[in-house]
Amino acid sequence: MNDSRLRFALPIAIIIGILAVSTASIFIRFAQREAHSLVIAALRLAFATLALAPVALTRYRNELINFTRKEVLLGFISGIFLAVHFATWISSLEFTSVANSVVLVSTGPLWVALLAPIFLKEPLTKPLMFGLPIAFLGGALIGLSDSCTLDQSLVCKPFSDILEGEAYHGNFLALAGAWALAGYIIIGRVLRGKLSLIPYIFMVYGFAAIVLFGFMVLAGENPFGLSPIIYLWIILLALLPQLVGHTSYNWALRYLPAALVSTITLGEPIGSGILAYYILKEIPTILTITGGVLILLGILISTRPK
């Protein structure tokens, strides 16, 4: 693709990706009315892989056959990270608000920026050192948002009660999802420089689906017996946020630095928060809004050029 077409295509792909991914938390909430979170995650990746199979196994068959052992190993590790990301993040939506969950899982750019010097040989920048404390402060506020109130002063429950609260566990799961997402993006940056988009996502989504089905079986869950409407929500989850949203990000990884692509995901909390407000009637608290603004500000500062 020539430079002029690429400059036009990248912003379009990014906007489409953000809009698509922003619908994920809404579809998940609807599916969670009957389905376990691990079932939702496993079926999401399985349906996405099946949708890719006809194209991947025909047009890209030779490229799939010629994957090196190192590429397959990295693809498998990337699939594990993606599986853990979805298992933890989707589970977090059972315990905390959409706003809390999506903002915390969107801290992925911070972890990418921290790990990039080690794995991608990208140096730790001065903006990152300024932005990290701001973002971590925002994360702390969101972590406290379901256990504290802010009126004329900050009033919190006893610390022991906070640790036992459902929202605390949900927020931690969302943060764990961000850590796993960082690993997925870093490996994707390495592999997308060598592999075409469709073979790459077919391999990684497929490995992630296998890992998630293993998690599901170990948890004693199964994907059968759900209402048709629940399967419809999961299929929409696979087609729109996964195939359109995540695939847009993976396409951009071939042309943009990992830290920049991960920064693009900052649009998701805004879109998801708006949808949650109008569809799920979830009103974010003052602490959530303040923490979210600080996280977004910290990430924007952290990922600026030197």
PAZA-434196 format. One record per residue (C-alpha): residue number from 1; residue in one letter; z negated, y, x negated. Coordinates in nm, 2 decimals, padded with zeros to 4 digits. Each point is the difference from the previous one (the first is absolute). Last residue first. Layout:
BEGIN
  nuke  mimi       Z       Y       X
   NUM     a       Z       Y       X
...
END
This chain:
BEGIN
  nuke  mimi       Z       Y       X
   306     k  -02.32   01.24  -01.02
   305     p   00.19  -00.09   00.31
   304     r  -00.21  -00.02   00.33
   303     t  -00.14  -00.33   00.10
   302     s  -00.37   00.09  -00.04
   301     i   00.03   00.33   00.19
   300     l   00.17  -00.16   00.30
   299     i  -00.25  -00.28  -00.01
   298     g  -00.30   00.23  -00.01
   297     l   00.14   00.21   00.28
   296     l   00.07  -00.30   00.22
   295     i  -00.35  -00.14  -00.07
   294     l  -00.16   00.34   00.07
   293     v   00.19   00.04   00.33
   292     g  -00.10  -00.35   00.10
   291     g  -00.37   00.06  -00.08
   290     t   00.00   00.32   00.21
   289     i   00.17  -00.17   00.29
   288     t  -00.22  -00.31  -00.02
   287     l  -00.32   00.22  -00.03
   286     i   00.10   00.21   00.30
   285     t   00.05  -00.32   00.20
   284     p   00.34  -00.14   00.10
   283     i   00.08  -00.03   00.37
   282     e   00.13  -00.34   00.10
   281     k   00.18   00.02   00.34
   280     l   00.20  -00.32  -00.09
   279     i   00.34   00.13   00.08
   278     y  -00.03   00.38  -00.05
   277     y  -00.26   00.01  -00.27
   276     a   00.11  -00.32  -00.17
   275     l   00.36   00.12  -00.02
   274     i  -00.11   00.33  -00.16
   273     g  -00.23  -00.18  -00.25
   272     s   00.28  -00.25  -00.08
   271     g   00.25   00.27  -00.08
   270     i  -00.24   00.20  -00.22
   269     p  -00.15  -00.30  -00.17
   268     e   00.35  -00.13  -00.07
   267     g   00.14   00.31  -00.17
   266     l  -00.21  -00.07  -00.31
   265     t   00.23  -00.31  -00.06
   264     i   00.23   00.22  -00.20
   263     t  -00.27   00.02  -00.27
   262     s   00.05  -00.37  -00.07
   261     v   00.37   00.07  -00.06
   260     l  -00.10   00.28  -00.25
   259     a  -00.25  -00.21  -00.18
   258     a   00.25  -00.29  -00.03
   257     p   00.27   00.23  -00.16
   256     l   00.32   00.04   00.21
   255     y   00.35  -00.16   00.00
   254     r  -00.06  -00.38   00.04
   253     l  -00.33   00.06   00.17
   252     a   00.19   00.19   00.28
   251     w   00.13  -00.33   00.13
   250     n  -00.35  -00.14   00.02
   249     y  -00.12   00.30   00.19
   248     s   00.28  -00.04   00.26
   247     t  -00.07  -00.37   00.02
   246     h  -00.36   00.08   00.08
   245     g   00.10   00.21   00.30
   244     v   00.31  -00.17   00.14
   243     l  -00.08  -00.37  -00.05
   242     q  -00.38   00.04   00.02
   241     p  -00.08   00.30   00.22
   240     l   00.29  -00.07   00.25
   239     l   00.10  -00.36   00.00
   238     a  -00.32  -00.19  -00.09
   237     l  -00.22   00.22   00.22
   236     l   00.25  -00.02   00.28
   235     i  -00.02  -00.38  -00.03
   234     i  -00.38   00.03   00.00
   233     w   00.00   00.21   00.32
   232     l   00.24  -00.25   00.17
   231     y  -00.22  -00.29  -00.10
   230     i  -00.29   00.17   00.17
   229     i   00.22   00.06   00.31
   228     p   00.09  -00.37   00.02
   227     s  -00.37  -00.09   00.03
   226     l  -00.15  -00.20  -00.29
   225     g  -00.02  -00.38  -00.01
   224     f   00.10  -00.06  -00.36
   223     p  -00.06   00.19  -00.33
   222     n  -00.30  -00.21  -00.12
   221     e  -00.34   00.10  -00.13
   220     g  -00.26  -00.21  -00.19
   219     a  -00.06   00.27  -00.27
   218     l   00.14  -00.24  -00.26
   217     v   00.31  -00.04   00.21
   216     m   00.05   00.38   00.03
   215     f  -00.05   00.06  -00.37
   214     g   00.27  -00.27  -00.07
   213     f   00.23   00.16   00.25
   212     l  -00.06   00.33  -00.18
   211     v   00.10  -00.15  -00.34
   210     i   00.32  -00.14   00.15
   209     a   00.09   00.33   00.17
   208     a  -00.06   00.19  -00.33
   207     f   00.23  -00.24  -00.18
   206     g   00.27   00.06   00.26
   205     y  -00.05   00.38   00.00
   204     v   00.03   00.00  -00.38
   203     m   00.31  -00.22  -00.02
   202     f   00.19   00.16   00.28
   201     i  -00.11   00.34  -00.12
   200     y   00.16  -00.06  -00.34
   199     p   00.31  -00.18   00.12
   198     i   00.07   00.28   00.24
   197     l  -00.06   00.29  -00.24
   196     s   00.20  -00.11  -00.30
   195     l  -00.20  -00.10  -00.31
   194     k  -00.05   00.15  -00.35
   193     g  -00.15   00.34   00.05
   192     r  -00.15  -00.12   00.32
   191     l  -00.21  -00.25  -00.19
   190     v  -00.21   00.25  -00.21
   189     r  -00.05   00.25   00.28
   188     g  -00.09  -00.28   00.24
   187     i  -00.27  -00.12  -00.23
   186     i  -00.16   00.34   00.01
   185     i   00.05   00.03   00.38
   184     y  -00.17  -00.33   00.07
   183     g  -00.29   00.06  -00.23
   182     a  -00.06   00.34   00.17
   181     l   00.02  -00.16   00.34
   180     a  -00.28  -00.24  -00.10
   179     w  -00.23   00.29  -00.09
   178     a   00.09   00.18   00.32
   177     g  -00.08  -00.30   00.21
   176     a  -00.34  -00.02  -00.17
   175     l  -00.05   00.36   00.13
   174     a   00.09  -00.11   00.35
   173     l  -00.25  -00.29  -00.03
   172     f  -00.27   00.24  -00.12
   171     n   00.06   00.23   00.30
   170     g  -00.02  -00.30   00.24
   169     h  -00.32  -00.12  -00.16
   168     y  -00.16   00.35   00.04
   167     a   00.13   00.02   00.35
   166     e  -00.18  -00.32   00.10
   165     g  -00.34   00.13  -00.12
   164     e  -00.22  -00.20  -00.23
   163     l   00.04   00.23  -00.30
   162     i  -00.06   00.31   00.21
   161     d  -00.32  -00.15   00.14
   160     s  -00.14  -00.05  -00.35
   159     f   00.09   00.36  -00.09
   158     p  -00.21   00.14   00.29
   157     k   00.22   00.17   00.25
   156     c   00.16   00.33  -00.09
   155     v  -00.05   00.37   00.09
   154     l   00.22   00.26  -00.17
   153     s  -00.09   00.36   00.10
   152     q   00.09   00.25   00.27
   151     d   00.21  -00.27   00.17
   150     l   00.12  -00.29  -00.22
   149     t  -00.08  -00.35   00.12
   148     c  -00.05  -00.30  -00.22
   147     s   00.06  -00.38   00.04
   146     d   00.36  -00.01   00.12
   145     s   00.11   00.28  -00.24
   144     l  -00.19  -00.14  -00.31
   143     g   00.29  -00.19  -00.15
   142     i   00.23   00.29   00.10
   141     l  -00.22   00.24  -00.19
   140     a  -00.01  -00.23  -00.31
   139     g   00.38  -00.02   00.01
   138     g   00.03   00.37   00.00
   137     l  -00.23   00.03  -00.30
   136     f   00.22  -00.26  -00.17
   135     a   00.31   00.20   00.07
   134     i  -00.15   00.32  -00.15
   133     p  -00.14  -00.19  -00.31
   132     l   00.35  -00.15  -00.06
   131     g   00.20   00.32   00.03
   130     f  -00.11   00.17  -00.31
   129     m   00.03  -00.30  -00.23
   128     l   00.33  -00.09   00.16
   127     p   00.14   00.35  -00.06
   126     k  -00.08  -00.04  -00.37
   125     t   00.22  -00.31  -00.02
   124     l  -00.08  -00.36  -00.09
   123     p   00.31  -00.12  -00.19
   122     e   00.26  -00.23   00.15
   121     k   00.02  -00.32  -00.20
   120     l   00.08  -00.20   00.32
   119     f  -00.29  -00.25  -00.01
   118     i  -00.28   00.19  -00.17
   117     p   00.11   00.36   00.05
   116     a   00.10  -00.09   00.36
   115     l  -00.34  -00.13   00.10
   114     l  -00.17   00.33   00.07
   113     a   00.31   00.16   00.17
   112     v   00.05  -00.32   00.21
   111     w  -00.37   00.01   00.09
   110     l   00.03   00.36   00.12
   109     p   00.33  -00.06   00.18
   108     g  -00.17  -00.28   00.20
   107     t  -00.24   00.25   00.17
   106     s   00.21  -00.07   00.31
   105     v  -00.22  -00.29   00.09
   104     l  -00.29   00.25   00.05
   103     v   00.21   00.23   00.22
   102     v   00.13  -00.28   00.21
   101     s  -00.34  -00.16   00.06
   100     n  -00.19   00.31   00.08
    99     a   00.27   00.14   00.24
    98     v   00.05  -00.34   00.17
    97     s  -00.38  -00.02   00.06
    96     t  -00.22  -00.27  -00.14
    95     f  -00.10  -00.36   00.05
    94     e   00.30  -00.19   00.14
    93     l   00.24   00.23  -00.19
    92     s  -00.15  -00.12  -00.32
    91     s   00.15  -00.35   00.06
    90     i   00.35   00.15  -00.02
    89     w  -00.09   00.16  -00.33
    88     t  -00.16  -00.30  -00.16
    87     a   00.26  -00.26   00.09
    86     f   00.29   00.24  -00.04
    85     h  -00.09   00.10  -00.35
    84     v  -00.11  -00.35  -00.10
    83     a   00.34  -00.13   00.10
    82     l   00.18   00.28  -00.18
    81     f  -00.20  -00.07  -00.32
    80     i   00.08  -00.37   00.03
    79     g   00.36   00.08   00.05
    78     s   00.01   00.21  -00.31
    77     i  -00.15  -00.29  -00.19
    76     f   00.27  -00.23   00.14
    75     g   00.27   00.25  -00.09
    74     l  -00.14   00.03  -00.35
    73     l   00.02  -00.38  -00.04
    72     v   00.35  -00.01   00.15
    71     e   00.12   00.28  -00.24
    70     k  -00.16  -00.18  -00.30
    69     r   00.15  -00.33   00.09
    68     t   00.34   00.17   00.02
    67     f   00.19   00.06   00.33
    66     n   00.35  -00.15  -00.02
    65     i  -00.02  -00.19   00.32
    64     l  -00.10   00.31   00.20
    63     e   00.29   00.20  -00.16
    62     n   00.25  -00.28   00.09
    61     r  -00.13  -00.01   00.36
    60     y   00.03   00.38   00.06
    59     r   00.26   00.02   00.27
    58     t  -00.09  -00.33   00.17
    57     l  -00.37  -00.08  -00.05
    56     a  -00.11   00.36   00.00
    55     v   00.21   00.10   00.30
    54     p  -00.11  -00.29   00.23
    53     a  -00.36   00.01  -00.14
    52     l  -00.09   00.37   00.06
    51     a  -00.11  -00.05   00.36
    50     l  -00.19  -00.31  -00.10
    49     t  -00.19   00.19  -00.27
    48     a  -00.09   00.28   00.24
    47     f  -00.12  -00.26   00.26
    46     a  -00.21  -00.17  -00.26
    45     l  -00.15   00.33  -00.14
    44     r  -00.12   00.12   00.34
    43     l  -00.10  -00.36   00.10
    42     a  -00.24  -00.03  -00.29
    41     a  -00.15   00.35   00.05
    40     i  -00.04  -00.04   00.38
    39     v  -00.16  -00.35  -00.05
    38     l  -00.23   00.14  -00.27
    37     s  -00.11   00.28   00.25
    36     h  -00.08  -00.25   00.27
    35     a   00.22   00.03   00.31
    34     e  -00.11   00.09   00.36
    33     r  -00.07   00.37   00.03
    32     q   00.08   00.02  -00.37
    31     a   00.38   00.03   00.09
    30     f  -00.05   00.34   00.16
    29     r  -00.20   00.13  -00.30
    28     i   00.26  -00.14  -00.24
    27     f   00.29   00.17   00.18
    26     i  -00.19   00.34  -00.02
    25     s  -00.09  -00.05  -00.37
    24     a   00.36  -00.08  -00.09
    23     t   00.16   00.31   00.17
    22     s  -00.04   00.22  -00.30
    21     v   00.20  -00.24  -00.21
    20     a   00.32   00.08   00.19
    19     l  -00.03   00.38  -00.02
    18     i  -00.09  -00.01  -00.37
    17     g   00.29  -00.23  -00.08
    16     i   00.25   00.21   00.20
    15     i  -00.11   00.31  -00.19
    14     i   00.02  -00.17  -00.34
    13     a   00.35  -00.15   00.08
    12     i   00.13   00.34   00.10
    11     p  -00.15   00.17  -00.31
    10     l   00.15  -00.27  -00.23
     9     a   00.35  -00.01   00.16
     8     f   00.11   00.36  -00.07
     7     r  -00.11   00.01  -00.36
     6     l   00.15  -00.35  -00.04
     5     r   00.34   00.11   00.14
     4     s   00.02   00.28  -00.24
     3     d  -00.12  -00.21  -00.30
     2     n   00.25  -00.28   00.05
     1     m  -00.10  -00.34   00.15
END
